[in-house]
């Protein structure tokens, strides 16, 4: 019997209300050794997903490791998006082994988690595989992660994908939260974030609006 199509989103697509975002160890000391992505792109993408999550009301966990003694503060691009939010500082490399972080995961109560941070092979592999093992769904924003080499980042991504983690990108995260240009209440916010942090796509949005007054969805 043939399948019947309906105009509804697939269950694997994320929405603003079905997940929590976990941002891990976006700190100076971790960034110094990151080679798989340049610092400008990393900071830009961290800003993009932070603004997206804040604007769409996605519950977000901010966690650091040895902030005062070794690794330094979290990127200002993130903390400025979440003014006044507490950083959950850890000693464990695996965020999932920190009781305060797990308490916050349970308080938020989302079974779907989206992760980004430094380094991919340690600070992202650890919690994603641990979350999967306990029945959570795990997504990773690949271009908002980085590692000490391209090899380290790529092998870490492959390891996670083989285990069932779903990869995505920063711009994809923003646009998947919007998903329909007819959602006028978030249209200006989404295109505003895209213009500021969306690279060539953002330039295209700026060009179209400036030159022709054009927009997606006829807005």
Backbone as JSON, one array per atom type, in Angstrom:
{
  "sequence": "XXXXXXXXXXXXXXXXXXXXXXXXXXXXXXXXXXXXXXXXXXXXXXXXXXXXXXXXXXXXXXXXXXXXXXXXXXXXXXXXXXXXXXXXXXXXXXXXXXXXXXXXXXXXXXXXXXXXXXXXXXXXXXXXXXXXXXXXXXXXXXXXXXXXXXXXXXXXXXXXXXXXXXXXXXXXXXXXXXXXXXXXXXXXXXXXXXXXXXXXXXXXXXXXXXXXXXXXXXX",
  "N": [[0.85, -1.19, 0.0], [0.67, 2.18, -0.93], [2.46, 4.95, 0.53], [0.98, 7.8, 2.18], [1.19, 11.17, 1.65], [1.42, 14.04, 3.77], [1.03, 17.52, 4.64], [2.98, 18.03, 6.84], [5.56, 18.48, 9.32], [8.53, 16.43, 9.57], [9.27, 14.08, 12.18], [11.87, 14.11, 13.07], [12.85, 16.61, 12.72], [13.85, 19.58, 14.41], [12.23, 21.75, 16.79], [11.39, 24.94, 18.35], [10.36, 24.24, 20.85], [10.91, 21.62, 21.54], [13.36, 20.76, 22.5], [16.49, 21.09, 24.32], [19.31, 23.27, 24.41], [22.75, 22.69, 24.74], [25.62, 24.23, 25.64], [29.03, 23.95, 25.62], [32.05, 24.57, 27.18], [33.07, 26.77, 25.67], [35.6, 28.44, 25.77], [38.52, 30.47, 26.4], [41.06, 29.12, 26.77], [40.5, 26.61, 25.71], [39.96, 27.31, 23.11], [42.39, 28.23, 22.14], [43.94, 26.06, 21.28], [42.42, 25.0, 19.29], [42.14, 23.87, 16.04], [40.67, 22.94, 13.9], [38.75, 24.64, 12.99], [38.62, 28.08, 12.19], [39.15, 30.79, 14.5], [37.52, 33.05, 14.18], [35.31, 32.16, 12.66], [34.36, 30.21, 14.42], [33.61, 31.73, 16.7], [31.67, 33.35, 15.53], [29.75, 31.44, 14.75], [29.07, 30.39, 17.21], [27.88, 32.63, 18.33], [25.7, 32.91, 16.57], [24.08, 30.57, 17.04], [23.54, 30.94, 19.72], [22.11, 33.38, 19.8], [19.95, 32.54, 18.27], [18.79, 30.51, 19.86], [18.15, 31.95, 22.18], [16.35, 33.88, 21.15], [14.25, 32.29, 20.23], [13.39, 31.17, 22.52], [14.51, 28.79, 23.49], [15.37, 26.5, 25.99], [18.49, 26.71, 27.56], [21.63, 25.4, 28.45], [24.56, 26.47, 29.95], [27.84, 25.66, 30.26], [31.05, 25.37, 31.8], [34.57, 24.49, 32.13], [36.79, 24.35, 34.75], [36.87, 27.2, 35.05], [37.87, 29.46, 36.56], [40.43, 28.67, 37.32], [41.91, 27.74, 35.12], [40.81, 27.54, 32.36], [39.47, 29.88, 31.64], [36.98, 32.52, 30.92], [33.67, 32.01, 29.5], [32.93, 32.51, 26.01], [32.2, 35.83, 25.09], [30.33, 36.29, 23.13], [28.44, 34.4, 23.61], [27.67, 34.68, 26.34], [26.63, 37.27, 26.31], [24.29, 36.89, 24.96], [22.79, 35.58, 26.8], [22.25, 37.16, 29.25], [23.2, 37.37, 32.63], [22.76, 34.69, 33.15], [23.61, 31.73, 34.91], [26.8, 30.18, 34.83], [27.58, 26.81, 34.69], [30.07, 25.43, 36.26], [32.58, 22.95, 35.95], [34.56, 20.06, 36.97], [34.85, 17.74, 35.62], [35.69, 16.23, 32.49], [33.77, 15.07, 30.89], [30.76, 16.35, 30.47], [28.33, 15.14, 31.14], [28.81, 13.74, 33.43], [28.66, 15.46, 35.5], [27.02, 16.5, 38.33], [25.5, 18.84, 38.78], [24.96, 19.79, 36.21], [23.44, 17.65, 35.19], [21.28, 17.79, 36.92], [20.15, 20.16, 35.99], [19.5, 19.42, 33.36], [17.5, 17.54, 33.92], [15.68, 19.18, 35.24], [14.85, 20.91, 33.18], [13.73, 19.06, 31.42], [13.64, 18.0, 28.78], [13.77, 15.53, 26.29], [15.2, 15.57, 24.01], [18.27, 16.75, 22.98], [20.51, 19.3, 21.99], [23.83, 19.79, 21.13], [26.86, 21.74, 21.41], [30.28, 22.8, 21.24], [33.64, 22.88, 22.67], [36.27, 20.55, 23.25], [35.53, 18.75, 20.24], [36.13, 15.97, 20.26], [36.34, 15.24, 22.91], [34.85, 16.86, 24.86], [32.39, 16.94, 23.63], [31.86, 14.41, 22.48], [31.79, 12.85, 24.84], [29.42, 13.68, 26.49], [27.35, 13.38, 24.55], [27.35, 10.65, 23.78], [26.9, 9.55, 26.26], [24.38, 10.61, 26.87], [22.81, 9.43, 24.83], [23.0, 6.79, 25.68], [21.37, 6.8, 27.86], [18.88, 7.08, 26.87], [18.2, 9.5, 25.64], [17.72, 11.75, 22.85], [20.23, 12.95, 20.68], [21.72, 15.72, 19.16], [24.25, 17.36, 17.22], [25.8, 20.43, 16.62], [27.79, 20.81, 14.14], [29.55, 22.75, 12.99], [29.81, 24.51, 15.01], [31.5, 23.47, 16.74], [34.82, 22.41, 17.64], [38.23, 21.2, 17.27], [41.54, 19.91, 18.13], [42.71, 19.26, 15.76], [41.9, 18.77, 12.26], [41.58, 16.06, 11.78], [40.99, 15.04, 14.35], [38.52, 16.28, 14.89], [36.91, 15.32, 12.75], [37.02, 12.5, 13.1], [35.78, 12.33, 15.56], [33.2, 13.31, 14.97], [32.38, 11.29, 13.19], [32.39, 9.07, 14.89], [30.35, 9.74, 16.7], [28.12, 9.97, 14.96], [27.95, 7.34, 14.02], [27.06, 6.17, 16.34], [24.55, 7.19, 16.58], [24.06, 9.89, 16.9], [22.83, 12.98, 15.64], [23.96, 15.1, 13.12], [24.22, 18.64, 12.47], [24.24, 22.06, 11.17], [25.17, 25.45, 12.06], [23.69, 27.58, 10.79], [21.67, 26.04, 9.73], [20.46, 25.24, 12.12], [19.3, 27.67, 13.07], [17.49, 28.23, 10.91], [15.9, 25.98, 10.91], [14.55, 26.25, 13.28], [12.92, 28.41, 12.64], [11.64, 27.68, 10.13], [9.24, 28.14, 8.65], [8.41, 30.76, 6.64], [6.08, 32.09, 6.91], [5.62, 32.43, 9.55], [5.2, 35.03, 11.08], [5.75, 36.28, 13.49], [8.33, 35.71, 14.27], [9.81, 36.28, 12.08], [11.28, 38.72, 11.42], [13.18, 38.68, 13.43], [14.59, 36.27, 12.83], [15.63, 36.75, 10.22], [17.15, 38.95, 10.86], [19.15, 37.9, 12.59], [20.32, 36.2, 10.73], [21.3, 38.06, 8.85], [23.29, 39.28, 10.35], [24.98, 37.21, 11.25], [24.96, 35.18, 9.38], [26.73, 34.79, 7.23], [27.38, 34.44, 3.74], [24.74, 33.94, 3.02], [23.38, 35.69, 4.71], [24.3, 38.11, 3.66], [23.02, 37.98, 1.22], [20.33, 38.21, 2.0], [20.36, 40.8, 3.04], [21.03, 42.24, 0.71], [18.82, 41.67, -0.99], [16.7, 42.81, 0.45], [17.5, 45.45, 0.55], [17.92, 46.29, -2.12], [15.63, 45.54, -3.57], [13.49, 45.38, -1.88], [12.69, 42.87, -1.3], [11.67, 39.69, 0.16], [11.69, 36.53, 1.95], [8.83, 34.51, 1.74], [7.15, 36.61, 1.14], [7.13, 38.78, 2.9]],
  "CA": [[0.0, 0.0, 0.0], [1.55, 3.35, -1.01], [2.41, 5.92, 1.62], [0.19, 8.99, 1.92], [1.9, 12.38, 2.08], [0.65, 15.1, 4.42], [1.88, 18.71, 4.79], [3.39, 18.13, 8.24], [7.01, 18.3, 9.45], [9.02, 15.15, 10.04], [9.5, 14.03, 13.63], [13.28, 14.31, 13.38], [13.15, 18.04, 12.67], [13.73, 20.22, 15.72], [11.38, 22.94, 16.92], [11.81, 25.69, 19.53], [9.82, 23.74, 22.11], [11.1, 20.17, 21.74], [14.73, 20.41, 22.85], [17.34, 22.04, 25.04], [20.64, 23.48, 23.83], [23.82, 22.58, 25.74], [26.84, 24.86, 25.12], [30.06, 23.38, 26.48], [33.48, 24.92, 27.19], [33.49, 27.81, 24.73], [36.5, 29.2, 26.64], [39.75, 30.9, 25.75], [42.1, 28.09, 26.77], [40.11, 25.56, 24.78], [40.0, 27.84, 21.75], [43.78, 28.45, 21.71], [44.47, 24.87, 20.61], [41.48, 24.55, 18.27], [42.7, 24.05, 14.7], [39.78, 22.43, 12.85], [37.94, 25.76, 12.54], [39.28, 29.32, 12.61], [38.52, 31.4, 15.67], [36.47, 33.99, 13.77], [34.13, 31.36, 12.3], [33.88, 29.56, 15.63], [32.92, 32.72, 17.52], [30.48, 33.75, 14.77], [28.74, 30.38, 14.81], [28.61, 30.34, 18.6], [26.95, 33.75, 18.47], [24.49, 32.63, 15.8], [23.2, 29.61, 17.71], [23.14, 31.51, 21.0], [21.03, 34.32, 19.51], [18.79, 31.78, 17.81], [18.17, 29.84, 21.0], [17.55, 32.97, 23.05], [15.22, 34.51, 20.49], [13.14, 31.35, 20.11], [13.02, 30.69, 23.85], [14.99, 27.43, 23.73], [16.12, 26.4, 27.25], [19.91, 26.54, 27.22], [22.57, 25.15, 29.55], [25.9, 26.99, 29.7], [28.75, 25.0, 31.18], [32.48, 25.6, 31.61], [35.44, 23.61, 32.9], [37.9, 25.04, 35.43], [36.82, 28.57, 34.54], [38.7, 30.4, 37.31], [41.79, 28.19, 37.54], [42.68, 27.33, 33.95], [40.29, 27.67, 31.0], [39.0, 31.22, 31.35], [35.54, 32.73, 30.81], [32.97, 31.63, 28.27], [32.92, 33.53, 24.97], [31.24, 36.91, 25.32], [29.27, 36.14, 22.14], [27.41, 33.55, 24.22], [27.16, 35.25, 27.6], [25.83, 38.45, 26.01], [22.97, 36.44, 24.53], [22.11, 35.08, 27.99], [22.75, 37.99, 30.35], [22.86, 36.98, 33.99], [22.58, 33.25, 33.34], [24.7, 31.09, 35.62], [27.65, 29.18, 34.2], [27.77, 25.63, 35.51], [31.49, 25.1, 36.14], [32.82, 21.54, 36.24], [35.91, 19.5, 36.94], [34.83, 16.57, 34.72], [35.75, 16.48, 31.05], [32.47, 14.66, 30.38], [29.7, 17.15, 31.09], [27.25, 14.29, 31.62], [29.18, 13.21, 34.73], [28.56, 16.54, 36.47], [25.7, 16.41, 38.97], [24.76, 20.09, 38.61], [24.47, 19.81, 34.82], [22.37, 16.66, 35.07], [20.13, 18.34, 37.62], [19.53, 21.14, 35.1], [18.88, 18.65, 32.28], [16.26, 16.96, 34.44], [14.74, 20.27, 35.53], [14.3, 21.36, 31.9], [12.82, 17.98, 31.07], [13.56, 17.71, 27.34], [14.48, 14.29, 25.94], [16.0, 15.87, 22.82], [19.31, 17.7, 23.36], [21.4, 19.75, 20.92], [25.11, 20.1, 21.75], [27.95, 22.39, 20.68], [31.34, 23.21, 22.17], [35.05, 22.53, 22.49], [36.62, 20.06, 21.94], [34.58, 17.77, 19.73], [36.5, 14.58, 20.58], [36.3, 15.0, 24.35], [33.76, 17.54, 25.57], [31.13, 16.7, 22.93], [31.67, 12.96, 22.41], [31.44, 12.31, 26.16], [28.02, 13.83, 26.87], [26.39, 12.87, 23.56], [27.26, 9.19, 23.89], [26.29, 9.27, 27.57], [22.95, 10.92, 26.75], [22.21, 8.36, 24.04], [22.97, 5.58, 26.48], [20.3, 6.93, 28.84], [17.6, 7.19, 26.19], [17.98, 10.82, 25.07], [18.13, 12.02, 21.48], [21.34, 13.91, 20.68], [22.12, 16.4, 17.93], [25.48, 18.15, 17.37], [26.0, 21.49, 15.64], [29.18, 20.46, 13.81], [30.4, 23.9, 12.73], [29.97, 25.27, 16.25], [32.42, 22.66, 17.52], [36.17, 22.43, 17.08], [39.16, 20.3, 17.94], [42.96, 20.25, 17.98], [43.07, 19.02, 14.37], [40.79, 18.33, 11.42], [41.42, 14.62, 12.0], [40.32, 14.82, 15.63], [37.12, 16.69, 14.75], [36.19, 14.44, 11.83], [36.84, 11.17, 13.7], [34.8, 12.47, 16.63], [31.89, 13.39, 14.34], [32.04, 9.96, 12.67], [32.1, 8.2, 16.03], [29.03, 10.1, 17.22], [27.11, 9.63, 13.97], [27.82, 5.88, 14.05], [26.33, 5.81, 17.55], [23.18, 7.66, 16.46], [23.95, 11.34, 17.04], [22.45, 13.61, 14.37], [24.71, 16.33, 12.9], [23.6, 19.77, 11.77], [25.11, 23.23, 11.14], [24.66, 26.61, 12.79], [22.63, 28.24, 10.03], [20.58, 25.07, 9.69], [19.77, 25.31, 13.41], [18.46, 28.86, 13.04], [16.41, 28.15, 9.93], [14.99, 24.91, 11.3], [13.68, 26.82, 14.31], [11.93, 29.24, 11.93], [11.07, 26.65, 9.25], [8.17, 28.62, 7.77], [8.49, 32.22, 6.59], [4.78, 32.66, 7.26], [5.61, 32.69, 10.99], [5.58, 36.44, 11.06], [6.19, 36.76, 14.8], [9.79, 35.54, 14.4], [10.44, 36.52, 10.78], [12.28, 39.78, 11.47], [14.26, 38.2, 14.28], [15.39, 35.27, 12.12], [16.41, 37.39, 9.15], [18.13, 39.83, 11.5], [20.27, 37.06, 13.01], [20.97, 35.74, 9.5], [22.07, 39.17, 8.27], [24.45, 39.58, 11.18], [25.89, 36.07, 11.47], [24.71, 34.12, 8.41], [27.68, 34.73, 6.13], [26.93, 34.83, 2.41], [23.28, 33.96, 3.02], [22.99, 36.95, 5.33], [24.54, 39.17, 2.68], [21.96, 37.89, 0.22], [19.12, 38.76, 2.59], [20.55, 42.25, 3.09], [20.99, 42.74, -0.67], [17.46, 41.6, -1.52], [15.85, 43.78, 1.14], [17.96, 46.81, 0.25], [17.79, 46.62, -3.53], [14.33, 45.24, -4.16], [12.47, 45.25, -0.86], [12.21, 41.48, -1.35], [11.85, 38.89, 1.35], [11.12, 35.21, 1.88], [7.44, 34.41, 2.19], [6.39, 37.78, 0.79], [7.05, 39.76, 4.0]],
  "C": [[0.88, 1.24, 0.0], [1.38, 4.27, 0.19], [1.58, 7.13, 1.21], [0.92, 10.21, 2.48], [0.94, 13.36, 2.75], [1.57, 16.3, 4.63], [2.25, 18.97, 6.25], [4.89, 17.88, 8.35], [7.37, 16.91, 9.96], [9.38, 15.21, 11.52], [10.96, 14.26, 14.01], [13.72, 15.77, 13.26], [12.97, 18.64, 14.06], [12.78, 21.41, 15.64], [11.81, 23.69, 18.18], [11.4, 25.07, 20.86], [10.19, 22.29, 22.43], [12.51, 19.78, 22.18], [15.35, 21.44, 23.77], [18.69, 22.1, 24.34], [21.67, 23.44, 24.95], [25.11, 23.1, 25.12], [27.97, 24.59, 26.11], [31.44, 23.97, 26.19], [33.91, 25.82, 26.03], [34.34, 28.81, 25.52], [37.83, 29.44, 25.96], [40.79, 29.78, 25.66], [41.77, 26.97, 25.82], [40.22, 26.03, 23.34], [41.43, 27.98, 21.24], [44.3, 27.28, 20.89], [43.55, 24.35, 19.51], [42.0, 24.89, 16.88], [41.75, 23.64, 13.59], [38.85, 23.5, 12.3], [38.62, 27.03, 13.01], [38.46, 30.01, 13.69], [37.38, 32.34, 15.3], [35.19, 33.23, 13.43], [33.52, 30.71, 13.53], [33.08, 30.53, 16.49], [31.63, 33.18, 16.84], [29.37, 32.71, 14.91], [28.21, 30.19, 16.23], [27.6, 31.46, 18.87], [25.63, 33.46, 17.77], [23.55, 31.69, 16.55], [22.72, 30.13, 19.06], [21.98, 32.48, 20.8], [19.77, 33.59, 19.07], [18.05, 31.15, 18.98], [17.47, 30.85, 21.92], [16.29, 33.55, 22.42], [14.01, 33.59, 20.37], [12.76, 30.73, 21.46], [13.43, 29.26, 24.13], [15.73, 27.39, 25.07], [17.56, 26.0, 26.96], [20.74, 26.38, 28.48], [23.94, 25.66, 29.12], [26.84, 26.38, 30.72], [30.2, 25.22, 30.78], [33.26, 24.56, 32.41], [36.59, 24.44, 33.45], [37.99, 26.5, 34.99], [37.82, 29.48, 35.24], [40.17, 29.98, 37.37], [42.59, 27.92, 36.29], [42.09, 27.81, 32.62], [39.75, 29.05, 30.64], [37.5, 31.3, 31.15], [34.97, 32.22, 29.49], [32.96, 32.8, 27.3], [31.85, 34.58, 25.27], [30.08, 36.85, 24.33], [28.11, 35.3, 22.68], [26.81, 34.21, 25.45], [26.32, 36.51, 27.36], [24.43, 38.08, 25.53], [22.12, 35.96, 25.71], [22.56, 35.87, 29.22], [22.26, 37.5, 31.71], [22.69, 35.49, 34.21], [23.82, 32.63, 33.98], [25.47, 30.13, 34.72], [27.79, 28.01, 35.16], [29.2, 25.14, 35.31], [31.73, 23.68, 36.66], [34.31, 21.26, 36.45], [35.98, 18.36, 35.93], [34.92, 17.0, 33.27], [34.43, 16.11, 30.39], [31.39, 15.41, 31.14], [28.62, 16.29, 31.73], [27.56, 13.68, 32.99], [29.13, 14.27, 35.83], [27.15, 16.6, 37.03], [24.88, 17.67, 38.75], [24.19, 20.21, 37.2], [23.3, 18.85, 34.66], [21.11, 17.12, 35.8], [19.39, 19.35, 36.74], [18.88, 20.45, 33.91], [17.54, 18.1, 32.73], [15.22, 18.03, 34.76], [14.07, 20.75, 34.25], [13.35, 20.31, 31.33], [12.63, 17.71, 29.59], [14.37, 16.44, 27.04], [15.32, 14.44, 24.68], [16.98, 16.99, 23.19], [20.18, 18.02, 22.14], [22.68, 20.27, 21.59], [26.02, 20.88, 20.82], [29.02, 22.77, 21.69], [32.71, 22.73, 21.75], [35.47, 21.52, 23.57], [35.67, 18.96, 21.53], [34.86, 16.37, 20.26], [36.42, 14.25, 22.06], [35.0, 15.55, 24.95], [32.41, 17.38, 24.87], [30.86, 15.19, 22.8], [31.18, 12.41, 23.75], [29.97, 12.46, 26.5], [27.03, 13.3, 25.84], [26.24, 11.36, 23.67], [26.63, 8.79, 25.22], [24.79, 9.52, 27.53], [22.23, 9.85, 25.95], [22.01, 7.11, 24.87], [21.82, 5.59, 27.49], [18.95, 7.26, 28.19], [17.26, 8.55, 25.63], [18.3, 10.81, 23.58], [19.22, 13.09, 21.52], [21.63, 14.41, 19.28], [23.4, 17.18, 18.23], [25.56, 19.17, 16.25], [27.48, 21.47, 15.26], [30.07, 21.68, 13.61], [30.39, 24.91, 13.88], [30.74, 24.42, 17.26], [33.8, 22.76, 16.89], [37.08, 21.54, 17.9], [40.6, 20.66, 17.58], [43.47, 19.99, 16.57], [41.81, 18.66, 13.59], [40.5, 16.85, 11.65], [40.64, 14.35, 13.28], [38.84, 15.17, 15.54], [36.34, 15.7, 13.89], [35.97, 13.05, 12.43], [35.8, 11.23, 14.82], [33.38, 12.54, 16.06], [31.46, 12.01, 13.82], [31.65, 9.02, 13.8], [30.69, 8.48, 16.57], [27.93, 9.7, 16.25], [26.88, 8.12, 13.94], [26.99, 5.41, 15.25], [24.88, 6.29, 17.52], [22.97, 9.15, 16.71], [23.66, 11.95, 15.67], [23.18, 14.93, 14.2], [23.88, 17.4, 12.21], [24.61, 20.92, 11.79], [24.42, 24.4, 11.84], [23.5, 27.29, 12.07], [21.42, 27.32, 9.9], [19.78, 25.12, 10.98], [18.81, 26.5, 13.45], [17.25, 28.68, 12.14], [15.43, 27.01, 10.24], [14.07, 25.36, 12.43], [12.58, 27.68, 13.68], [11.03, 28.37, 11.06], [9.96, 27.1, 8.32], [8.2, 30.14, 7.81], [7.15, 32.88, 6.89], [4.65, 32.9, 8.77], [6.12, 34.11, 11.22], [6.13, 36.93, 12.4], [7.7, 36.61, 15.0], [10.53, 35.83, 13.09], [11.57, 37.56, 10.86], [13.46, 39.38, 12.34], [15.18, 37.25, 13.51], [16.23, 35.9, 11.02], [17.44, 38.35, 9.72], [19.35, 39.07, 11.97], [21.04, 36.58, 11.78], [21.82, 36.84, 8.88], [23.34, 39.43, 9.04], [25.47, 38.44, 11.21], [25.82, 35.01, 10.38], [25.59, 34.11, 7.19], [27.1, 35.19, 4.82], [25.4, 34.85, 2.32], [22.77, 35.26, 3.62], [23.21, 38.14, 4.41], [23.45, 39.18, 1.62], [20.64, 38.47, 0.72], [19.2, 40.28, 2.62], [20.42, 42.86, 1.7], [19.55, 42.79, -1.18], [16.56, 42.64, -0.87], [16.2, 45.21, 0.74], [17.64, 47.22, -1.19], [16.37, 46.5, -4.05], [13.18, 45.24, -3.15], [11.91, 43.84, -0.79], [12.44, 40.78, -0.04], [11.24, 37.51, 1.13], [9.67, 35.26, 2.35], [6.62, 35.65, 1.91], [6.26, 38.84, 1.87], [7.69, 41.09, 3.59]]
}
